[in-house]
Amino acid sequence: MQVVRVRQKGQVTLPKRVRKKLGIEEGDLLRVEAEGGQVVLEPLRPTRPVVRPVPAEHLREAAGLVDLGGNALEDSEAVFE
């Protein structure tokens, strides 16, 4: 068991070991409950895939791997110009 300090505005830092074990990443949502005198945090898993932005330079690496009926490389260049 690890001990954490409650900071300003009630903030706590989850230890890296705990985040890694539970697959918790920056931006993830947690359900917070008070149960039986304890604080319970539960990771909320999305019911659908999470779409995260991909920088245009990473699209160059993946160009041609997936055919989505368009040209992702050209589309991304038009957006990021």
RALINRA-V40802 format. One record per pair of residues at least 12 apart in sequence whose ideal C-beta (glycine too) atoms are under 8 Angstrom apart, sorted by sequence separation. I is the first residue (numbers start at 0). J is the second residue. D is the distance in Angstrom with one decimal. If there is no record, write none. Layout:
i=I j=J d=D
i=I j=J d=D
This chain:
i=29 j=41 d=6.4
i=30 j=42 d=7.9
i=1 j=14 d=4.8
i=29 j=42 d=5.8
i=30 j=43 d=5.7
i=58 j=71 d=5.5
i=59 j=72 d=6.3
i=28 j=42 d=7.6
i=29 j=43 d=6.6
i=58 j=72 d=5.6
i=1 j=16 d=7.4
i=27 j=42 d=6.1
i=28 j=43 d=4.4
i=1 j=17 d=7.3
i=27 j=43 d=7.5
i=58 j=75 d=4.8
i=23 j=42 d=5.6
i=22 j=42 d=7.2
i=55 j=75 d=4.3
i=21 j=42 d=5.7
i=55 j=76 d=6.4
i=53 j=75 d=8.0
i=55 j=78 d=7.7
i=55 j=79 d=4.5
i=13 j=40 d=7.7
